[in-house]
């Protein structure tokens, strides 16, 4: 399965995110509660200070700084 196929499948709900985009199981897969289309950053950064976000063909990194600010980089 290609990354694009995984993203389409996970966007449409056809595949579990825990399967990983290459069909691999991921120990880091977890559910994060969403209330009124809002996520709590404490839930996002519970496992570390860096999150990688796949958006289409692009990859971004969301980083939590020492000053408790968020930085999004491509």
N, C-alpha and C positions, 0 to 999 in steps of 0.2 A: 504494500500500500504506500502510495506517495504521500508527502506532507499535505499537498493540496487535497487529495482524496480524503485524508483524515479530517482536515479542517472542514470540508463540506459535510462529511458524515457527522462530525461532532456538532456542527452548527445546526444541522437538521435533527439531531438527536438520535441518529441511526447507530451510533457507536458510543460506548462508554469512554469518557476521558481517561479512565484508569488503564485502558489498553495501550495508550501512548501512540504517537503519530506514526511510528514504524511498526506498530503491532506489538510492542514490548510492554510488559507490565511495569508500572512505575510505583515504587514504594512511597513516593512523595505525593501521590494522588490523594486529595482530600476534599471534602465538601465544605464550602464556605457559605454561610447563610446570607441571603439577600433579603432586605426588607424595603419595600417601596422603591425598587430599582437602585438600592444603595448598599454598598459593602463597607464594612468597618475595616480600616487599614490595620488595626491590631490583629484581625483575623488573617489578612493577607500576609503580613510580615511575621506571623507566629513562628515560622520555621527558619527565618533568616532576614537579612537586610536587602536582598536582591531578588527581583522577580523578573523572569523573561516572558515576554508577551509576543505571541505570533499573531500578526494581523495581515491576512492575505499572504503575500510573498515576502513581507517584511518582518524583521524581528526587532523588538524594542526591549529595553531594560528599564524597569522602574526600581529606583534605589531609594532607600530610607537613609537620610544623612544623620550625622551625629547631633545636628541641631533639630532633629525631628521634622525635617522638610522632605518633600518628595521631588525627585529629579527623574524625568523621563528622557532617555536618550535612544537614538537609532543605532 
